[in-house]
Amino acid sequence: MLGSDHELSVAPNASLARTQIEKTDFQCILVDYNLPDVEGWAFVDELVQLGVPVIVLTGYETDDFGIAALKHGAEDYLTKDELNSDLLRRALRYAVERARARARMHEAEQERKELEKQFHQSQKMEAIGRLAGGVAHDFNNLLTAIIGFSRFVLDELAPGDHRREDLIHVLKAAARAETLTRQLLAFSRKQTIEPRVLSLNELINNVERLIHRTIGEHIELRLQREPDLAAVKVDAAQFEQVLMILAFNALDAL
């Protein structure tokens, strides 16, 4: 009845049907409502849960039966007294096509949700970047004043004054703070790119302290530096940002 372009498997009861379904990947299931060893709609519900399109075969046709078949998740129903090869092929083809269309729609919906999730995440990161940039600018203004006044006082002190050492520590701390503001500005993408010939080992040393604070004391950080590493032309802030991203990715992978 189906022709050579279809492969048909027949089971006389629900028990044998379950066995065949476990062994074979069917594209569509045609089930008799009046199988001898199972209640009709219960078995239809069981088959629908497999995700394979189901067509219910019945000995009588009523509007109520057709509505019930659709409510139970069947793609269609056919009556035995009107069944012929053309009708069966058409019903099978439409059932499979509708199931495939739903699968494509489901995949498209999942992809849309994933893209929407990524978009919201990018918006969050952009907001964090703007906040980081604003904080960095304000902090940089404070550092400018701290460094400026510290240098003024340092110039006024005599070479042997013990307070000079304290001010030098203040200036060194301010210089480290300037590195942090550069990293924040790089994160917010508000810093102008300034590539210079630099030592990568020095850049790694500069960002090592920040990485330690970021990953926490419970994680051990080991750096293996190449002593004869050649200098490269690179933007310091961007390179440090790359190292921070690598550290964040490694932390997430733990």
Disulfide bonds with the S-S distance in Angstrom:
none
